[in-house]
Amino acid sequence: MRQIDLSEFEQNFLYKFNNINILEEALRHSSFVNEQLDTEMKDNERLE
């Protein structure tokens, strides 16, 4: 699913996330989640 390498994202921002899954969820829009077959996927609205 990852279209970008999130470890490279961390390197570019000079920040190491404790939980890379939270970063991935934070970047995921609800419209994307609604189009996927994976019902376990969560969008960033949960984090608001």
Secondary structure, DSSP 4 states (H G I P E B T S, - for coil): --SS-HHHHHHHHT---S-HHHHHHHT--HHHHHT-S-TT---GGGG-
